[in-house]
Amino acid sequence: MNLSRSTSRVFGAVAVAATAAVLPTTGSAAAEPVSCPQWTPRTVATGYGILENLGFDGRGNVLLSEQSASGTGGSLQRRGADGSTSVAVGDIAGPGAVLVVGDIAYFTTGNSATAALTGSTDGAIRAVHLDTGVVTTVAKGMTMPNGLAQLPNGDFVVSRDIGAGTLTRVAPDGTATPYAPSLSSTNGLAFDHARDRLVVSTTFDPETVVAAVDYADPGRAPRQVVVPGFGPLNSADDLAVGPDGAAYVALNVAGRVQRVDLDTGQTCSIADGLPLSSSVRFGAGPGWNPDALYVTSLLGTITELTPPTR
């Protein structure tokens, strides 16, 4: 039986919590939580299927990875700032991360509960040209690729939070090699160009870690901040790097968005009451507030979070 993404995420958190309680932690000290001004939520949309991820195309639209309960028949949905809707790419099995680079939107496929249970290698990185709608395959033969980022040299990095839980570097010719092997249960990815580092979140480890992998030396132990709370019951999902250099992380099971300062080690919640939040992005393009975070959920909602005025 295929499990839905939302059901499997909650089930996975409970199952891991039951076993991980007896495991030693990584030895990292959790950051002392600080108080954050709360951001103001506004519902942008409801009624979608399971929303796994989002990315702005810079043309007035947000692209949404919409999964189905069966793991097949998903799609990349397009929603305009004016509320108009259309399908950018249809019939996708397990769409995952969305990464827009210029005129191309890259997305992962095969990110499903079925792939997690069977170890299927039907996962891929695909691309849709935003002008022509032509879809191509960049790389294939992956197991449950989840998060997606691009390094400055053009290589991609994909994450996997269940099973091996490691990062994989994918060259333009499709060659895959391990990346930052000290991290496990990896999920959210974002490259911080201002600081030349890949920011990564972990999902099902006993501690929720947000790590900064040095692009110049990815084999070196990354700088890490531990988010308070038991890892599986946080279930950190996708993340974004803000203009302030902090990581903003969707905590899926905890239902909140966490701000993590990788330089000071300080972390705080900027918004609660966002059940099964899956991905966050700062607005980009006409009609979308660049200061606001837009949050998708596995319940099919999009929420705008506006920061407090200074």
Secondary structure, 3 states (H helix, E strand, C coil): CCCCHHHHHHHHHHHHHHHHCCCCCCCCCECCECCCCCCEEEEEECCCCEEEEEEECCCCEEEEEEECCCCCCEEEEEEECCCCEEEEEEEECCCCCEEEECCEEEEEECCCHHHHHHCCCCEEEEEEECCCCCEEEEEEEECCCCCEEECCCCCEEECCCCCCCCEEEECCCCCEEEECCCCCCEEEEEEECCCCEEEEEECCCCEEEEEEEECCCCCCCCEEEEEEEEHHHHCEEEEEECCCCCEEEEECCCCEEEEECCCCCCEEEEECCCCCEEEEEECCCCCCCCCCEEEEECCCCEEEEECCCC
